[in-house]
Amino acid sequence: MRALIFLFWLLSMFKIYGQGIAVIQVNAEWNMRNSIDLNGIKGARVQFAYLNEQPEALRERIKAVPAIWVFKDGQLIKYWEADISFKLRVRREEIQEYIDSIKD
C-alpha cells in the first residue's frame, strides 16, 4: 500500500511539474520560522507544502525540514535540506542563481 501511495504521489508530481522548472519547499508547521522566503523567484513555478499533509511514504523519505527541491521537466535535479538546527543554509539568491544556470 505504501508503494502504491508513493507511486501515486510521484506520478502526480510528474504531471504537475512535468514541463519547465519547479521549486517546492516542504516544511513542518512547528518549523515555519526557518522557511526560506521564495517570493520573487523568477523562471520557475514555486510551491509550498506542509510535511504533515504529504503521503506517509513521502514523509518517511524526508530526513530534515525545511527541504527545497528543484525539478526540471519532471526530474528532481537539485535539493537542499536543513541541517541539525532545522535551518537551511541556502539563500534565495543562491536558489535563483541555480535556476538561472539551468534554463534552456
Phi and psi restraints in degrees (value plus and minus 20) as a CYANA .aco file:
   2 ARG   PHI     -78.4   -38.4
   2 ARG   PSI     -64.1   -24.1
   3 ALA   PHI     -82.3   -42.3
   3 ALA   PSI     -58.6   -18.6
   4 LEU   PHI     -86.0   -46.0
   4 LEU   PSI     -62.7   -22.7
   5 ILE   PHI     -83.7   -43.7
   5 ILE   PSI     -64.8   -24.8
   6 PHE   PHI     -83.3   -43.3
   6 PHE   PSI     -60.7   -20.7
   7 LEU   PHI     -82.1   -42.1
   7 LEU   PSI     -62.3   -22.3
   8 PHE   PHI     -80.4   -40.4
   8 PHE   PSI     -65.8   -25.8
   9 TRP   PHI     -81.7   -41.7
   9 TRP   PSI     -65.3   -25.3
  10 LEU   PHI     -80.9   -40.9
  10 LEU   PSI     -63.8   -23.8
  11 LEU   PHI     -84.4   -44.4
  11 LEU   PSI     -58.3   -18.3
  12 SER   PHI     -86.9   -46.9
  12 SER   PSI     -54.9   -14.9
  13 MET   PHI     -84.2   -44.2
  13 MET   PSI     -61.6   -21.6
  14 PHE   PHI     -82.6   -42.6
  14 PHE   PSI     -58.4   -18.4
  15 LYS   PHI     -88.2   -48.2
  15 LYS   PSI     -67.1   -27.1
  16 ILE   PHI     -89.7   -49.7
  16 ILE   PSI     -62.7   -22.7
  17 TYR   PHI    -131.2   -91.2
  17 TYR   PSI       8.6    48.6
  18 GLY   PHI     -92.4   -52.4
  18 GLY   PSI     -44.6    -4.6
  19 GLN   PHI    -144.3  -104.3
  19 GLN   PSI     117.4   157.4
  20 GLY   PHI      57.2    97.2
  20 GLY   PSI    -177.3  -137.3
  21 ILE   PHI    -131.3   -91.3
  21 ILE   PSI     116.0   156.0
  22 ALA   PHI    -154.0  -114.0
  22 ALA   PSI     123.0   163.0
  23 VAL   PHI    -140.8  -100.8
  23 VAL   PSI     106.3   146.3
  24 ILE   PHI    -141.6  -101.6
  24 ILE   PSI     108.5   148.5
  25 GLN   PHI    -129.5   -89.5
  25 GLN   PSI     110.4   150.4
  26 VAL   PHI    -137.6   -97.6
  26 VAL   PSI     111.6   151.6
  27 ASN   PHI    -168.6  -128.6
  27 ASN   PSI     145.8   185.8
  28 ALA   PHI    -117.9   -77.9
  28 ALA   PSI     130.5   170.5
  29 GLU   PHI     -77.5   -37.5
  29 GLU   PSI     -58.0   -18.0
  30 TRP   PHI     -90.5   -50.5
  30 TRP   PSI     -31.0     9.0
  31 ASN   PHI    -137.3   -97.3
  31 ASN   PSI      -0.7    39.3
  32 MET   PHI     -79.5   -39.5
  32 MET   PSI     -49.4    -9.4
  33 ARG   PHI     -82.0   -42.0
  33 ARG   PSI     -37.8     2.2
  34 ASN   PHI    -122.5   -82.5
  34 ASN   PSI     -10.2    29.8
  35 SER   PHI     -89.1   -49.1
  35 SER   PSI     133.6   173.6
  36 ILE   PHI    -115.3   -75.3
  36 ILE   PSI     112.9   152.9
  37 ASP   PHI     -95.9   -55.9
  37 ASP   PSI      89.9   129.9
  38 LEU   PHI    -119.0   -79.0
  38 LEU   PSI     -12.5    27.5
  39 ASN   PHI     -80.4   -40.4
  39 ASN   PSI     116.7   156.7
  40 GLY   PHI      74.4   114.4
  40 GLY   PSI     -25.0    15.0
  41 ILE   PHI     -83.4   -43.4
  41 ILE   PSI     110.5   150.5
  42 LYS   PHI    -132.7   -92.7
  42 LYS   PSI     126.5   166.5
  43 GLY   PHI      66.9   106.9
  43 GLY   PSI      -9.2    30.8
  44 ALA   PHI    -173.7  -133.7
  44 ALA   PSI     130.6   170.6
  45 ARG   PHI    -100.4   -60.4
  45 ARG   PSI     114.0   154.0
  46 VAL   PHI    -135.3   -95.3
  46 VAL   PSI     111.2   151.2
  47 GLN   PHI    -151.8  -111.8
  47 GLN   PSI     133.2   173.2
  48 PHE   PHI    -143.9  -103.9
  48 PHE   PSI     122.4   162.4
  49 ALA   PHI    -159.5  -119.5
  49 ALA   PSI     118.7   158.7
  50 TYR   PHI    -102.3   -62.3
  50 TYR   PSI     115.2   155.2
  51 LEU   PHI     -76.9   -36.9
  51 LEU   PSI     -63.2   -23.2
  52 ASN   PHI     -88.2   -48.2
  52 ASN   PSI     -33.2     6.8
  53 GLU   PHI    -114.9   -74.9
  53 GLU   PSI     -18.5    21.5
  54 GLN   PHI    -113.5   -73.5
  54 GLN   PSI     137.4   177.4
  55 PRO   PHI     -78.5   -38.5
  55 PRO   PSI     128.7   168.7
  56 GLU   PHI     -75.9   -35.9
  56 GLU   PSI     -58.8   -18.8
  57 ALA   PHI     -81.0   -41.0
  57 ALA   PSI     -57.4   -17.4
  58 LEU   PHI     -93.5   -53.5
  58 LEU   PSI     -63.7   -23.7
  59 ARG   PHI     -76.4   -36.4
  59 ARG   PSI     -57.6   -17.6
  60 GLU   PHI     -88.2   -48.2
  60 GLU   PSI     -44.9    -4.9
  61 ARG   PHI    -105.5   -65.5
  61 ARG   PSI     -38.7     1.3
  62 ILE   PHI    -105.5   -65.5
  62 ILE   PSI      99.7   139.7
  63 LYS   PHI    -109.7   -69.7
  63 LYS   PSI     -47.3    -7.3
  64 ALA   PHI    -172.7  -132.7
  64 ALA   PSI     127.7   167.7
  65 VAL   PHI    -143.8  -103.8
  65 VAL   PSI     128.5   168.5
  66 PRO   PHI     -94.6   -54.6
  66 PRO   PSI     139.9   179.9
  67 ALA   PHI    -151.5  -111.5
  67 ALA   PSI     121.8   161.8
  68 ILE   PHI    -143.9  -103.9
  68 ILE   PSI     108.3   148.3
  69 TRP   PHI    -136.7   -96.7
  69 TRP   PSI     121.1   161.1
  70 VAL   PHI    -135.7   -95.7
  70 VAL   PSI     103.9   143.9
  71 PHE   PHI    -129.3   -89.3
  71 PHE   PSI     121.7   161.7
  72 LYS   PHI    -149.3  -109.3
  72 LYS   PSI     101.1   141.1
  73 ASP   PHI      30.5    70.5
  73 ASP   PSI      21.6    61.6
  74 GLY   PHI      64.5   104.5
  74 GLY   PSI     -20.9    19.1
  75 GLN   PHI    -128.1   -88.1
  75 GLN   PSI     112.6   152.6
  76 LEU   PHI     -90.6   -50.6
  76 LEU   PSI     101.1   141.1
  77 ILE   PHI    -138.7   -98.7
  77 ILE   PSI     -36.3     3.7
  78 LYS   PHI    -177.6  -137.6
  78 LYS   PSI     126.0   166.0
  79 TYR   PHI    -170.9  -130.9
  79 TYR   PSI     133.6   173.6
  80 TRP   PHI    -147.5  -107.5
  80 TRP   PSI     119.9   159.9
  81 GLU   PHI    -148.0  -108.0
  81 GLU   PSI     133.7   173.7
  82 ALA   PHI     -84.1   -44.1
  82 ALA   PSI     135.9   175.9
  83 ASP   PHI    -109.0   -69.0
  83 ASP   PSI    -186.7  -146.7
  84 ILE   PHI     -83.0   -43.0
  84 ILE   PSI     -39.4     0.6
  85 SER   PHI    -105.9   -65.9
  85 SER   PSI     -17.2    22.8
  86 PHE   PHI      44.3    84.3
  86 PHE   PSI       9.0    49.0
  87 LYS   PHI    -140.7  -100.7
  87 LYS   PSI     122.7   162.7
  88 LEU   PHI    -103.6   -63.6
  88 LEU   PSI     118.6   158.6
  89 ARG   PHI    -123.8   -83.8
  89 ARG   PSI      32.6    72.6
  90 VAL   PHI    -161.4  -121.4
  90 VAL   PSI     122.6   162.6
  91 ARG   PHI    -120.3   -80.3
  91 ARG   PSI     135.0   175.0
  92 ARG   PHI     -75.7   -35.7
  92 ARG   PSI     -58.2   -18.2
  93 GLU   PHI     -81.9   -41.9
  93 GLU   PSI     -57.7   -17.7
  94 GLU   PHI     -86.3   -46.3
  94 GLU   PSI     -60.1   -20.1
  95 ILE   PHI     -83.8   -43.8
  95 ILE   PSI     -63.8   -23.8
  96 GLN   PHI     -82.2   -42.2
  96 GLN   PSI     -62.4   -22.4
  97 GLU   PHI     -80.0   -40.0
  97 GLU   PSI     -61.3   -21.3
  98 TYR   PHI     -83.3   -43.3
  98 TYR   PSI     -66.5   -26.5
  99 ILE   PHI     -79.1   -39.1
  99 ILE   PSI     -64.8   -24.8
 100 ASP   PHI     -80.1   -40.1
 100 ASP   PSI     -54.2   -14.2
 101 SER   PHI     -94.9   -54.9
 101 SER   PSI     -39.2     0.8
 102 ILE   PHI    -126.8   -86.8
 102 ILE   PSI     -20.5    19.5
 103 LYS   PHI     -82.9   -42.9
 103 LYS   PSI     126.7   166.7
